[in-house]
Amino acid sequence: MAVDVLLGLQWGDEGKGKIVDFIANHYELVVRFQGGPNAGHTLEFDGIKHVLHQIPSGIFHKDKINVIGNGVVLDAITFKKEIDGLTKFGIDFGKSLFISKKAQLILPSHRLLDAAYEQAKGANKIGSTLKGIGPTYQDKIARLGIRVGDILLPDFKEKYTKLVNQHIDILKYHNFDYVNGTLKLAELETEFFAAIESLKTFNLVDSEYFINEHLAKGASILAEGAQGSLLDVDFGSYPFVTSSNTMVAGACTGMGVAPRNIGEVYGIFKAYCTRVGSGPFPTELEDAVGQKNERYR
């Protein structure tokens, strides 16, 4: 079997989560391969709205395996809140959810760096979600990052402290108040370490082996993308883009599968296009019609 890929063809918010949930019955695995809590895939059942930021949108199908791939940046705090919100629906996470040990961890200081960088840009800010995604990918590329698997190591706290101290030096350079400001590092850390203890109880796996073993057995897999093609870090409206590859190539690297394993590619778009944040938007209506549609969309 092959890996089918579902992508957004615009600037995100195309309704990918709904489509994943709708077609998930045709697959055995649903895998998120990039992005982080800047995604917001909305599903609605029985009048209850669910917004999934990091957990794959196949999680409500009890017989499906959901994987958070190595290309994702994971916020342990956001993840715990999502899990807490889903617990009442009787989901067996032990059977249905697996997390890559190679996924990068978003630290509390990454969120502070995101705010500091955006503040420093002034009028040229890019409209970041301020959730620490960009700085986390920066540390990944700089080979400084902390991965999910590191939380199981005896020296995790030491690795954490070393990286956070580097972040503090940057925050001081930008004159960003991380002690008494709106976002306080000490408060965020208390919540973070509690969430890390919760994260340790989940299935942390070498996802590239896990996924390829299922492929070898003939399993059908759906790769769920976040954001949209026009936000791709290489081919989007740079620099007003996200920090990852949102196209098919990102599925290969974010899951650890060879290009020959890619099957169908589904592109999702909407007739009335919108984008979140700053950046060029050629079809924007800046008149009364645009304002009316924005109120009611």
Backbone as JSON, one array per atom type, in Angstrom:
{
  "sequence": "MAVDVLLGLQWGDEGKGKIVDFIANHYELVVRFQGGPNAGHTLEFDGIKHVLHQIPSGIFHKDKINVIGNGVVLDAITFKKEIDGLTKFGIDFGKSLFISKKAQLILPSHRLLDAAYEQAKGANKIGSTLKGIGPTYQDKIARLGIRVGDILLPDFKEKYTKLVNQHIDILKYHNFDYVNGTLKLAELETEFFAAIESLKTFNLVDSEYFINEHLAKGASILAEGAQGSLLDVDFGSYPFVTSSNTMVAGACTGMGVAPRNIGEVYGIFKAYCTRVGSGPFPTELEDAVGQKNERYR",
  "N": [[0.84, -1.2, 0.0], [0.25, 2.39, -0.32], [1.25, 5.72, 0.81], [-1.11, 8.08, 1.17], [-1.57, 11.58, 0.72], [-2.81, 14.47, 2.29], [-3.29, 17.81, 1.68], [-3.35, 21.38, 2.3], [-4.27, 23.82, -0.08], [-4.08, 26.53, -0.06], [-3.74, 29.3, 2.12], [-3.93, 27.87, 4.48], [-6.52, 26.84, 6.87], [-8.43, 25.6, 5.3], [-10.17, 23.56, 5.82], [-9.15, 21.05, 6.31], [-9.07, 19.21, 8.46], [-11.72, 18.32, 8.76], [-12.07, 16.92, 6.38], [-10.14, 14.91, 6.64], [-11.18, 13.5, 8.82], [-13.52, 12.62, 7.6], [-12.66, 10.86, 5.57], [-11.13, 9.05, 6.9], [-11.93, 6.45, 7.51], [-11.1, 4.89, 5.43], [-8.5, 4.27, 5.85], [-5.76, 2.86, 7.76], [-3.85, 4.06, 9.34], [-3.4, 7.4, 10.5], [-1.42, 10.17, 10.03], [0.21, 12.96, 11.35], [2.5, 15.17, 9.9], [4.01, 17.54, 9.96], [4.43, 20.94, 11.23], [2.85, 22.47, 14.14], [1.31, 23.43, 17.22], [0.25, 25.63, 15.97], [-1.52, 24.88, 14.11], [-5.03, 24.27, 13.56], [-7.34, 22.13, 13.52], [-10.64, 21.69, 12.94], [-13.35, 19.84, 14.16], [-16.71, 18.61, 14.34], [-19.06, 17.03, 16.34], [-22.22, 15.81, 17.17], [-23.13, 18.34, 17.86], [-21.01, 19.33, 19.33], [-18.03, 21.09, 19.29], [-14.73, 20.38, 18.31], [-11.36, 21.25, 18.48], [-8.42, 20.39, 17.11], [-5.09, 20.68, 17.69], [-2.61, 19.42, 17.6], [-2.92, 16.67, 17.73], [-3.64, 14.03, 15.47], [-6.36, 14.09, 13.08], [-7.81, 11.77, 12.92], [-8.44, 10.71, 15.33], [-10.9, 10.25, 16.53], [-11.86, 7.96, 15.48], [-12.12, 4.85, 16.56], [-10.82, 2.52, 15.79], [-8.55, 3.25, 14.47], [-5.08, 4.03, 13.98], [-3.22, 6.68, 15.19], [-0.62, 8.93, 14.5], [1.85, 11.12, 15.65], [4.18, 12.63, 13.86], [7.79, 12.71, 13.16], [8.38, 15.16, 12.0], [6.9, 17.07, 13.25], [6.53, 19.78, 15.61], [6.24, 19.69, 19.02], [4.18, 20.87, 21.56], [4.14, 20.32, 24.85], [2.41, 21.23, 26.83], [0.12, 22.22, 25.47], [-0.55, 19.81, 24.25], [-1.24, 18.2, 26.47], [-3.53, 19.55, 27.36], [-5.22, 19.13, 25.19], [-5.5, 16.34, 25.3], [-6.71, 16.08, 27.83], [-9.14, 17.26, 27.23], [-10.23, 15.41, 25.53], [-10.5, 13.07, 26.91], [-12.95, 12.44, 28.15], [-14.4, 11.28, 26.14], [-13.91, 8.67, 25.92], [-11.69, 7.62, 24.53], [-9.19, 5.32, 23.71], [-6.13, 5.93, 24.25], [-3.83, 4.46, 24.49], [-3.95, 2.54, 22.53], [-4.49, 3.96, 20.24], [-2.88, 6.22, 19.76], [0.31, 7.4, 18.9], [3.57, 8.72, 19.37], [6.27, 10.35, 17.87], [9.62, 9.85, 18.84], [11.45, 11.53, 17.79], [10.28, 13.93, 17.27], [10.38, 17.44, 17.7], [10.6, 19.28, 20.76], [8.65, 21.95, 21.95], [9.73, 24.43, 23.98], [9.0, 26.37, 26.97], [10.53, 28.73, 26.83], [10.84, 29.01, 24.1], [8.42, 30.04, 23.28], [8.58, 32.56, 24.44], [10.76, 33.61, 23.04], [9.63, 33.71, 20.49], [7.74, 35.75, 20.82], [9.48, 37.85, 21.45], [11.05, 38.11, 19.11], [9.06, 38.83, 17.28], [8.19, 41.22, 18.37], [10.5, 42.74, 18.04], [10.55, 43.12, 15.3], [8.73, 45.09, 14.78], [6.88, 47.23, 12.75], [7.22, 45.52, 10.66], [6.44, 42.97, 11.32], [5.56, 39.47, 11.0], [3.19, 38.31, 11.65], [3.14, 36.16, 13.44], [1.98, 33.25, 15.23], [2.83, 33.17, 17.79], [3.42, 30.92, 19.29], [5.74, 29.61, 19.58], [6.69, 28.09, 17.49], [8.38, 28.8, 15.26], [10.97, 29.52, 16.53], [11.5, 26.99, 17.64], [11.85, 25.3, 15.42], [14.07, 26.65, 14.45], [16.03, 26.0, 16.37], [16.09, 23.29, 15.93], [17.23, 23.09, 13.33], [19.64, 24.28, 13.88], [20.77, 22.34, 15.34], [20.45, 22.25, 18.06], [18.21, 21.61, 19.38], [15.73, 20.05, 21.57], [14.39, 16.85, 21.73], [11.41, 14.81, 21.73], [12.03, 12.21, 22.64], [14.14, 12.76, 24.33], [13.15, 13.34, 26.83], [13.1, 11.06, 28.27], [15.62, 10.58, 29.07], [18.23, 10.44, 31.58], [19.6, 12.85, 31.91], [17.92, 14.88, 31.11], [16.93, 17.28, 32.35], [19.28, 18.74, 32.61], [20.02, 19.13, 29.92], [17.83, 20.63, 29.15], [18.09, 22.95, 30.79], [20.53, 24.0, 29.88], [19.92, 24.77, 27.22], [17.82, 26.59, 27.65], [19.13, 28.61, 29.07], [20.69, 29.69, 27.04], [18.64, 30.75, 25.51], [17.69, 32.69, 27.26], [19.77, 34.54, 27.25], [19.42, 35.59, 24.68], [16.89, 36.73, 24.95], [17.46, 38.71, 26.81], [19.12, 40.31, 25.25], [17.25, 41.36, 23.51], [15.88, 42.91, 25.24], [13.65, 41.83, 26.5], [11.13, 41.18, 28.77], [11.14, 38.5, 30.69], [10.57, 37.74, 33.2], [8.72, 39.31, 34.7], [6.88, 39.92, 32.79], [4.06, 39.72, 30.44], [4.07, 37.04, 29.61], [5.46, 34.76, 31.68], [8.43, 33.17, 32.46], [8.93, 31.42, 34.64], [6.38, 30.66, 35.53], [5.37, 29.42, 33.24], [7.14, 27.29, 33.07], [6.5, 25.69, 35.29], [4.01, 24.63, 34.53], [4.85, 23.36, 32.24], [6.68, 21.26, 33.02], [4.99, 19.63, 34.46], [3.34, 18.81, 32.4], [5.2, 17.39, 30.9], [5.67, 15.14, 32.48], [3.23, 13.89, 32.17], [3.31, 13.41, 29.43], [5.23, 11.41, 29.26], [3.84, 9.09, 29.77], [2.69, 8.19, 27.47], [2.67, 6.45, 24.24], [5.73, 6.49, 23.09], [7.6, 6.41, 20.28], [9.93, 5.1, 17.79], [9.13, 6.53, 15.17], [9.58, 6.43, 12.4], [10.39, 3.81, 11.87], [8.15, 2.5, 12.89], [6.07, 3.4, 11.17], [7.0, 2.54, 8.63], [7.12, -0.2, 9.04], [4.42, -0.82, 9.22], [3.68, -0.11, 6.65], [5.07, -2.05, 5.19], [3.59, -4.23, 5.84], [1.37, -3.85, 4.4], [-0.39, -1.87, 5.16], [-2.73, 0.85, 4.94], [-2.17, 4.32, 4.7], [-2.74, 7.64, 5.75], [-1.45, 10.8, 5.3], [-1.53, 13.69, 7.13], [-1.55, 17.03, 6.49], [-0.6, 20.29, 7.77], [-1.36, 23.84, 8.01], [-0.88, 25.49, 4.84], [-0.18, 25.18, 1.28], [0.7, 27.62, 0.26], [1.96, 28.68, 2.37], [4.31, 27.4, 2.66], [7.69, 27.04, 3.66], [9.7, 27.25, 1.77], [8.44, 27.65, -0.77], [6.28, 29.28, -0.41], [4.67, 32.5, 0.28], [7.11, 33.96, 0.98], [8.74, 36.31, 3.18], [6.55, 35.72, 4.73], [5.53, 33.24, 5.9], [5.08, 29.84, 7.13], [7.14, 27.7, 9.27], [7.9, 25.31, 8.19], [7.96, 22.63, 5.72], [5.19, 22.41, 3.81], [4.25, 20.85, 1.82], [4.2, 17.89, -0.36], [6.81, 16.9, -0.2], [7.47, 17.48, 2.41], [5.98, 15.6, 3.73], [7.36, 13.24, 3.24], [9.88, 13.66, 4.55], [8.95, 14.32, 7.07], [7.82, 12.04, 8.02], [9.46, 9.97, 7.44], [9.39, 8.36, 5.14], [9.97, 6.91, 1.91], [9.98, 8.64, -1.29], [8.88, 6.99, -3.28], [6.83, 5.7, -2.01], [4.68, 7.34, -1.9], [1.3, 7.84, -2.64], [-1.81, 8.75, -3.66], [-2.45, 12.27, -3.86], [-4.22, 14.63, -2.17], [-5.67, 17.74, -2.56], [-6.9, 20.46, -0.74], [-9.13, 23.13, -0.95], [-10.82, 26.31, -0.63], [-13.68, 28.12, -1.8], [-14.04, 30.8, -1.12], [-11.45, 32.6, -0.36], [-9.21, 32.98, 2.4], [-6.71, 34.37, 4.61], [-4.56, 34.06, 7.45], [-2.93, 36.32, 9.64], [-0.08, 38.43, 8.71], [1.13, 39.62, 5.47], [1.31, 39.19, 1.83], [-1.74, 39.21, 0.01], [-3.31, 38.68, -2.63], [-6.01, 38.55, -3.53], [-7.53, 39.93, -1.73], [-10.36, 41.6, -0.44], [-10.86, 44.83, 0.22], [-12.98, 46.42, 0.68], [-16.46, 47.28, 1.37], [-17.77, 44.89, 0.82], [-15.86, 42.92, 1.38], [-15.54, 43.36, 4.14], [-18.07, 42.66, 5.07], [-18.22, 39.92, 4.43], [-16.14, 38.98, 5.99], [-17.15, 39.27, 8.54], [-19.12, 37.34, 8.6], [-18.05, 34.89, 7.85]],
  "CA": [[0.0, 0.0, 0.0], [0.98, 3.65, -0.39], [0.88, 6.8, 1.72], [-1.83, 9.18, 0.54], [-1.26, 12.84, 1.41], [-3.84, 15.5, 2.23], [-2.65, 19.11, 1.86], [-4.08, 22.6, 2.02], [-3.74, 24.45, -1.3], [-4.07, 27.99, 0.08], [-2.99, 29.76, 3.28], [-4.46, 27.18, 5.64], [-7.93, 27.06, 7.2], [-9.25, 25.14, 4.18], [-11.09, 22.51, 6.26], [-8.46, 19.76, 6.17], [-9.44, 18.29, 9.54], [-13.04, 17.72, 8.45], [-11.9, 15.94, 5.29], [-9.42, 13.77, 7.21], [-12.14, 12.72, 9.6], [-14.5, 12.03, 6.68], [-12.09, 9.76, 4.77], [-10.26, 8.22, 7.75], [-12.38, 5.06, 7.48], [-10.42, 4.18, 4.34], [-7.1, 4.12, 6.21], [-5.45, 2.24, 9.04], [-3.06, 5.03, 10.1], [-3.45, 8.81, 10.15], [-0.14, 10.69, 10.53], [0.59, 14.37, 11.21], [3.9, 15.13, 9.52], [4.72, 18.81, 10.13], [3.7, 21.96, 11.96], [2.72, 22.32, 15.58], [0.03, 23.93, 17.72], [-0.29, 26.72, 15.15], [-2.62, 24.29, 13.35], [-6.29, 24.17, 14.3], [-8.25, 21.35, 12.69], [-11.91, 21.72, 13.66], [-14.33, 18.79, 13.9], [-17.91, 18.8, 15.16], [-19.91, 15.85, 16.49], [-23.35, 15.95, 18.1], [-23.21, 19.72, 18.31], [-19.83, 19.69, 20.12], [-16.91, 21.44, 18.43], [-13.41, 19.97, 18.79], [-10.27, 21.83, 17.72], [-7.22, 19.59, 17.32], [-3.91, 21.46, 17.32], [-1.45, 18.57, 17.38], [-3.35, 15.28, 17.58], [-4.22, 13.8, 14.15], [-7.83, 14.2, 13.03], [-8.45, 10.46, 12.92], [-8.44, 10.22, 16.71], [-12.24, 9.86, 16.96], [-12.13, 6.64, 14.92], [-11.51, 4.01, 17.59], [-10.02, 1.43, 15.24], [-7.46, 3.83, 13.69], [-3.84, 4.4, 14.66], [-2.85, 8.07, 14.92], [0.8, 9.12, 14.78], [2.46, 12.45, 15.57], [5.43, 12.27, 13.21], [9.04, 13.35, 13.55], [8.45, 16.51, 11.47], [6.05, 17.95, 14.07], [7.07, 20.36, 16.84], [5.21, 19.35, 20.0], [4.05, 21.64, 22.8], [3.62, 19.38, 25.84], [1.31, 21.86, 27.56], [-1.04, 22.17, 24.58], [-0.89, 18.4, 24.07], [-1.94, 17.73, 27.67], [-4.86, 20.15, 27.36], [-6.0, 18.41, 24.19], [-5.79, 15.01, 25.85], [-7.69, 16.25, 28.91], [-10.42, 17.57, 26.62], [-10.74, 14.25, 24.8], [-10.6, 11.91, 27.8], [-14.35, 12.11, 28.45], [-15.03, 10.6, 25.01], [-13.6, 7.25, 25.99], [-10.67, 7.23, 23.56], [-8.1, 4.51, 24.27], [-4.91, 6.49, 23.67], [-2.81, 3.43, 24.48], [-4.05, 1.81, 21.27], [-4.77, 4.8, 19.06], [-2.02, 7.39, 19.59], [1.75, 7.16, 19.01], [4.3, 9.98, 19.21], [7.66, 10.14, 17.47], [10.68, 10.3, 19.75], [12.26, 12.53, 17.08], [9.57, 15.21, 17.19], [11.02, 18.46, 18.53], [9.8, 19.84, 21.86], [8.54, 23.4, 22.14], [9.97, 24.79, 25.37], [8.4, 27.66, 27.33], [11.37, 29.83, 26.36], [10.6, 29.19, 22.67], [7.27, 30.95, 23.16], [9.07, 33.89, 24.76], [11.58, 34.04, 21.91], [8.7, 34.04, 19.41], [7.19, 37.08, 21.13], [10.58, 38.81, 21.4], [11.39, 38.32, 17.7], [7.96, 39.54, 16.63], [8.24, 42.58, 18.91], [11.66, 43.41, 17.47], [10.29, 43.43, 13.89], [7.91, 46.29, 14.72], [5.89, 47.29, 11.67], [7.5, 44.46, 9.68], [6.16, 41.66, 11.89], [4.99, 38.56, 10.02], [1.91, 37.77, 12.12], [3.36, 34.86, 14.07], [0.98, 32.83, 16.22], [3.49, 33.34, 19.09], [3.36, 29.65, 20.0], [7.08, 29.05, 19.68], [6.98, 27.16, 16.4], [9.57, 29.24, 14.52], [12.2, 29.31, 17.3], [11.76, 25.56, 17.83], [12.45, 24.83, 14.17], [15.41, 27.24, 14.39], [16.92, 25.18, 17.2], [16.23, 21.99, 15.26], [18.19, 23.23, 12.24], [20.93, 24.63, 14.49], [21.2, 21.15, 16.06], [20.43, 22.57, 19.49], [16.89, 21.3, 19.9], [15.42, 18.92, 22.44], [13.37, 16.04, 21.1], [10.5, 14.12, 22.66], [12.73, 11.09, 23.23], [15.09, 13.23, 25.34], [12.52, 13.44, 28.15], [13.31, 9.78, 28.93], [17.03, 10.48, 29.45], [18.5, 10.91, 32.95], [20.14, 14.21, 31.92], [16.98, 15.77, 30.42], [16.89, 18.59, 32.99], [20.52, 19.44, 32.29], [19.9, 19.55, 28.52], [16.83, 21.69, 29.14], [18.64, 24.16, 31.4], [21.57, 24.54, 29.01], [19.29, 25.44, 26.09], [17.05, 27.74, 28.14], [20.09, 29.68, 29.39], [21.02, 30.36, 25.77], [17.46, 31.54, 25.14], [17.62, 33.85, 28.16], [20.73, 35.52, 26.73], [18.8, 36.24, 23.53], [15.8, 37.56, 25.48], [18.09, 39.9, 27.41], [19.59, 41.15, 24.13], [16.07, 42.04, 22.96], [15.23, 43.63, 26.35], [12.33, 41.22, 26.67], [10.91, 40.85, 30.18], [10.68, 37.11, 30.83], [10.33, 37.5, 34.63], [7.49, 39.97, 35.14], [6.08, 40.28, 31.63], [2.79, 39.02, 30.24], [4.47, 35.64, 29.66], [6.51, 34.63, 32.71], [9.1, 31.9, 32.26], [8.78, 30.54, 35.81], [5.01, 30.11, 35.53], [5.27, 28.51, 32.1], [7.93, 26.09, 33.36], [5.74, 24.85, 36.21], [3.02, 23.92, 33.73], [5.58, 22.55, 31.26], [7.24, 20.04, 33.6], [3.85, 18.77, 34.78], [2.91, 18.23, 31.13], [6.22, 16.42, 30.49], [5.42, 13.89, 33.21], [2.07, 13.27, 31.51], [3.75, 12.95, 28.11], [6.0, 10.17, 29.43], [2.95, 7.93, 29.9], [2.15, 7.84, 26.17], [3.49, 5.61, 23.38], [6.79, 7.24, 22.42], [8.15, 5.38, 19.4], [10.73, 5.47, 16.62], [7.98, 6.54, 14.25], [9.95, 6.08, 11.03], [10.31, 2.35, 11.83], [6.75, 2.15, 13.15], [5.29, 3.65, 9.95], [7.47, 1.68, 7.54], [6.73, -1.58, 9.34], [3.01, -0.95, 8.83], [3.66, -0.09, 5.18], [5.55, -3.35, 4.71], [2.52, -5.21, 6.07], [0.26, -3.53, 3.52], [-1.33, -0.92, 5.78], [-3.05, 2.1, 4.23], [-1.78, 5.44, 5.55], [-3.08, 9.0, 5.32], [-0.61, 11.84, 5.88], [-2.34, 14.9, 7.34], [-0.76, 18.25, 6.52], [-1.1, 21.46, 8.49], [-1.2, 25.08, 7.26], [-1.24, 25.35, 3.43], [0.94, 25.2, 0.34], [1.19, 28.99, 0.08], [2.73, 29.02, 3.58], [5.51, 26.57, 2.66], [8.84, 27.87, 3.98], [10.48, 27.46, 0.55], [7.68, 28.03, -1.95], [5.17, 30.15, -0.06], [4.86, 33.95, 0.14], [8.24, 34.24, 1.9], [8.97, 35.65, 4.47], [5.29, 35.59, 5.48], [5.26, 31.81, 5.75], [5.33, 29.05, 8.33], [8.54, 27.31, 9.42], [8.1, 23.92, 7.75], [7.54, 22.32, 4.36], [3.78, 22.02, 3.9], [3.91, 20.11, 0.61], [4.41, 16.45, -0.3], [8.18, 16.62, 0.25], [7.44, 17.53, 3.86], [5.42, 14.33, 4.22], [8.44, 12.24, 3.2], [10.85, 13.91, 5.61], [8.27, 14.4, 8.35], [7.36, 10.71, 8.42], [10.52, 9.0, 7.21], [9.02, 7.43, 4.07], [10.58, 7.2, 0.62], [9.04, 9.21, -2.27], [8.18, 5.95, -4.04], [5.7, 5.23, -1.23], [3.58, 8.31, -1.96], [0.24, 7.45, -3.55], [-2.65, 9.87, -4.07], [-2.29, 13.54, -3.15], [-5.48, 15.36, -2.16], [-5.52, 19.15, -2.24], [-8.14, 21.04, -0.23], [-9.2, 24.58, -1.07], [-12.17, 26.85, -0.43], [-14.04, 29.08, -2.84], [-13.8, 32.15, -0.6], [-10.11, 32.43, 0.23], [-8.78, 33.85, 3.51], [-5.42, 34.04, 5.2], [-4.38, 34.55, 8.81], [-1.65, 36.98, 9.83], [0.35, 39.43, 7.75], [1.67, 39.11, 4.22], [0.56, 39.49, 0.61], [-3.01, 38.49, -0.19], [-3.72, 39.35, -3.87], [-7.46, 38.59, -3.76], [-8.21, 40.53, -0.57], [-11.36, 42.64, -0.68], [-10.72, 45.83, 1.28], [-14.15, 47.29, 0.62], [-17.59, 46.88, 2.22], [-18.07, 43.48, 0.56], [-14.9, 42.14, 2.15], [-15.84, 43.49, 5.56], [-19.29, 41.88, 5.33], [-17.88, 38.49, 4.39], [-15.27, 38.66, 7.13], [-18.01, 39.17, 9.73], [-20.02, 36.18, 8.56], [-17.41, 33.65, 7.38]],
  "C": [[0.88, 1.26, 0.0], [0.52, 4.61, 0.7], [0.17, 7.88, 0.91], [-1.63, 10.44, 1.39], [-2.39, 13.84, 1.22], [-3.22, 16.84, 2.61], [-3.67, 20.24, 1.71], [-3.44, 23.29, 0.83], [-3.66, 25.97, -1.19], [-3.23, 28.38, 1.29], [-3.47, 29.1, 4.57], [-5.93, 27.47, 5.85], [-8.86, 26.63, 6.07], [-10.27, 24.06, 4.59], [-10.48, 21.12, 6.17], [-8.9, 18.75, 7.22], [-10.75, 17.58, 9.28], [-12.89, 16.64, 7.39], [-11.16, 14.71, 5.79], [-10.37, 12.89, 7.99], [-13.12, 11.98, 8.69], [-13.95, 10.81, 5.95], [-11.25, 8.8, 5.6], [-10.66, 6.74, 7.74], [-11.69, 4.22, 6.42], [-8.95, 3.87, 4.67], [-6.94, 3.44, 7.56], [-4.65, 3.17, 9.95], [-3.34, 6.42, 9.58], [-2.24, 9.47, 10.82], [-0.03, 12.19, 10.29], [2.09, 14.42, 10.93], [4.66, 16.44, 9.64], [3.85, 19.79, 10.91], [3.61, 21.66, 13.44], [1.38, 22.85, 16.04], [-0.47, 25.18, 17.01], [-1.38, 26.21, 14.22], [-3.88, 24.27, 14.21], [-7.32, 23.46, 13.45], [-9.55, 21.12, 13.47], [-12.84, 20.6, 13.19], [-15.54, 19.05, 14.79], [-18.75, 17.53, 15.14], [-21.0, 16.15, 17.51], [-23.42, 17.35, 18.69], [-22.03, 20.18, 19.15], [-18.66, 19.93, 19.18], [-15.59, 21.03, 19.09], [-12.36, 20.6, 17.89], [-8.99, 21.08, 18.09], [-6.01, 20.38, 16.8], [-2.73, 20.57, 16.95], [-1.82, 17.1, 17.14], [-3.99, 15.09, 16.21], [-5.75, 13.71, 14.19], [-8.55, 12.87, 12.89], [-8.67, 9.91, 14.3], [-9.83, 9.76, 17.17], [-12.69, 8.53, 16.35], [-11.39, 5.6, 15.77], [-10.63, 2.9, 17.05], [-8.85, 1.94, 14.41], [-6.26, 4.15, 14.57], [-3.47, 5.81, 14.23], [-1.4, 8.3, 15.37], [1.16, 10.6, 14.66], [3.89, 12.23, 15.1], [6.63, 13.1, 13.65], [9.16, 14.79, 13.05], [7.64, 17.53, 12.25], [6.87, 18.56, 15.2], [5.95, 20.3, 17.87], [5.29, 20.24, 21.23], [3.39, 20.73, 23.83], [2.42, 19.94, 26.6], [0.02, 21.8, 26.73], [-1.51, 20.74, 24.38], [-1.68, 17.88, 25.26], [-3.37, 18.29, 27.73], [-5.77, 19.46, 26.35], [-6.43, 17.05, 24.7], [-6.86, 15.1, 26.93], [-9.08, 16.51, 28.34], [-11.06, 16.39, 25.91], [-11.02, 13.04, 25.69], [-12.05, 11.48, 28.03], [-15.05, 11.37, 27.31], [-14.61, 9.14, 24.91], [-12.58, 6.76, 24.98], [-9.56, 6.46, 24.27], [-6.8, 4.96, 23.62], [-3.78, 5.46, 23.62], [-2.8, 2.65, 23.18], [-4.07, 2.72, 20.05], [-3.8, 5.95, 18.83], [-0.56, 7.05, 19.87], [2.49, 8.44, 18.65], [5.76, 9.68, 18.89], [8.63, 10.66, 18.52], [11.52, 11.41, 19.11], [11.54, 13.85, 16.87], [10.23, 16.2, 18.14], [10.07, 19.0, 19.58], [9.82, 21.37, 21.83], [8.71, 23.69, 23.63], [9.26, 26.1, 25.7], [9.2, 28.85, 26.82], [11.25, 30.03, 24.86], [9.43, 30.14, 22.44], [7.7, 32.38, 23.45], [9.92, 34.45, 23.62], [10.69, 34.47, 20.74], [8.15, 35.45, 19.6], [8.26, 38.16, 21.0], [10.96, 39.13, 19.95], [10.32, 39.13, 16.99], [7.94, 41.0, 17.08], [9.36, 43.38, 18.26], [11.44, 43.83, 16.02], [9.46, 44.69, 13.73], [6.87, 46.22, 13.62], [6.06, 46.18, 10.64], [7.2, 43.06, 10.22], [5.39, 40.8, 10.9], [3.65, 37.97, 10.45], [2.05, 36.39, 12.72], [2.25, 34.54, 15.06], [1.54, 32.9, 17.64], [3.43, 32.06, 19.94], [4.7, 28.93, 20.04], [7.5, 28.15, 18.54], [8.28, 27.53, 15.68], [10.86, 29.02, 15.29], [12.53, 27.84, 17.54], [12.38, 24.95, 16.58], [13.85, 25.41, 13.98], [16.41, 26.37, 15.17], [17.12, 23.79, 16.58], [17.3, 22.07, 14.18], [19.58, 23.56, 12.77], [21.52, 23.47, 15.29], [21.36, 21.4, 17.56], [19.18, 22.02, 20.17], [16.81, 20.09, 20.81], [14.25, 18.17, 21.83], [12.56, 15.29, 22.16], [11.23, 12.98, 23.36], [13.7, 11.49, 24.34], [14.48, 13.28, 26.74], [12.71, 12.15, 28.94], [14.76, 9.62, 29.43], [17.25, 11.0, 30.86], [19.02, 12.35, 33.01], [19.22, 15.2, 31.21], [16.98, 17.17, 31.02], [18.13, 19.41, 32.67], [20.49, 19.97, 30.85], [18.93, 20.73, 28.41], [17.43, 23.0, 29.64], [19.69, 24.81, 30.51], [20.96, 25.32, 27.85], [18.53, 26.68, 26.54], [17.97, 28.89, 28.51], [20.53, 30.42, 28.13], [19.86, 31.24, 25.32], [17.36, 32.81, 25.99], [18.6, 34.94, 27.7], [20.15, 36.28, 25.55], [17.69, 37.17, 23.98], [16.35, 38.84, 26.11], [18.56, 40.85, 26.33], [18.43, 41.97, 23.56], [15.32, 42.84, 24.02], [13.81, 43.13, 26.58], [12.2, 40.75, 28.12], [10.31, 39.46, 30.32], [10.38, 36.76, 32.3], [8.99, 38.06, 35.07], [6.54, 40.33, 34.01], [4.76, 39.5, 31.55], [2.99, 37.51, 30.27], [5.64, 35.53, 30.63], [7.12, 33.23, 32.62], [8.86, 30.94, 33.42], [7.4, 29.88, 35.83], [4.84, 29.09, 34.4], [6.01, 27.2, 32.38], [7.2, 25.15, 34.31], [4.73, 24.0, 35.46], [3.71, 22.96, 32.77], [6.05, 21.23, 31.86], [6.13, 19.08, 34.07], [3.36, 18.07, 33.52], [3.91, 17.19, 30.63], [6.01, 15.09, 31.2], [4.23, 13.15, 32.61], [2.48, 12.68, 30.17], [4.5, 11.62, 28.19], [5.12, 8.93, 29.47], [2.39, 7.46, 28.56], [3.13, 6.95, 25.38], [4.5, 6.47, 22.62], [7.59, 6.23, 21.59], [9.12, 5.97, 18.4], [9.77, 5.42, 15.44], [8.34, 6.15, 12.83], [9.93, 4.55, 10.84], [8.86, 1.88, 11.96], [5.92, 2.28, 11.87], [5.7, 2.7, 8.83], [7.16, 0.21, 7.78], [5.26, -1.82, 8.96], [2.87, -0.93, 7.3], [4.03, -1.45, 4.62], [4.48, -4.43, 4.87], [1.28, -4.92, 5.22], [-0.75, -2.57, 4.09], [-1.54, 0.3, 4.89], [-2.84, 3.26, 5.18], [-2.2, 6.75, 4.92], [-2.19, 9.98, 6.06], [-1.4, 13.14, 5.93], [-1.44, 16.12, 7.46], [-1.41, 19.34, 7.34], [-0.75, 22.71, 7.67], [-1.58, 24.87, 5.79], [-0.03, 25.54, 2.54], [1.53, 26.6, 0.17], [1.89, 29.53, 1.33], [3.99, 28.17, 3.69], [6.74, 27.46, 2.83], [9.71, 28.14, 2.75], [9.67, 28.09, -0.57], [6.48, 28.92, -1.67], [5.53, 31.61, -0.24], [5.89, 34.44, 1.16], [8.48, 35.74, 2.0], [7.7, 35.44, 5.3], [4.77, 34.16, 5.36], [5.41, 31.12, 7.11], [6.77, 28.54, 8.31], [8.84, 25.9, 8.94], [7.65, 23.78, 6.3], [6.15, 21.71, 4.4], [3.32, 21.2, 2.71], [4.28, 18.63, 0.75], [5.81, 16.1, 0.18], [8.25, 16.62, 1.77], [6.87, 16.27, 4.47], [6.5, 13.25, 4.25], [9.41, 12.43, 4.36], [10.21, 13.92, 6.99], [7.72, 13.09, 8.86], [8.47, 9.67, 8.29], [10.15, 7.95, 6.17], [9.66, 7.87, 2.76], [9.55, 7.78, -0.35], [8.26, 8.15, -3.05], [6.94, 5.42, -3.32], [4.51, 6.19, -1.25], [2.58, 7.88, -3.02], [-0.53, 8.66, -4.04], [-2.33, 11.11, -3.23], [-3.59, 14.32, -3.29], [-5.22, 16.81, -1.75], [-6.86, 19.75, -1.85], [-8.08, 22.56, -0.4], [-10.64, 25.02, -0.84], [-12.43, 27.96, -1.44], [-13.78, 30.51, -2.39], [-12.51, 32.09, 0.21], [-9.85, 33.44, 1.34], [-7.36, 33.49, 3.88], [-5.32, 34.69, 6.57], [-3.02, 35.22, 8.9], [-1.33, 37.98, 8.73], [0.82, 38.78, 6.46], [0.78, 39.4, 3.03], [-0.68, 38.61, 0.46], [-3.69, 39.12, -1.41], [-5.23, 39.49, -4.05], [-8.24, 39.27, -2.64], [-9.17, 41.64, -1.01], [-11.3, 43.62, 0.49], [-11.87, 46.83, 1.27], [-15.26, 46.75, 1.51], [-17.94, 45.4, 2.03], [-17.14, 42.58, 1.38], [-15.18, 42.19, 3.63], [-17.08, 42.68, 5.94], [-18.97, 40.39, 5.38], [-17.01, 38.09, 5.55], [-16.09, 38.49, 8.4], [-18.75, 37.85, 9.76], [-19.35, 34.88, 8.14], [-17.27, 32.64, 8.5]]
}
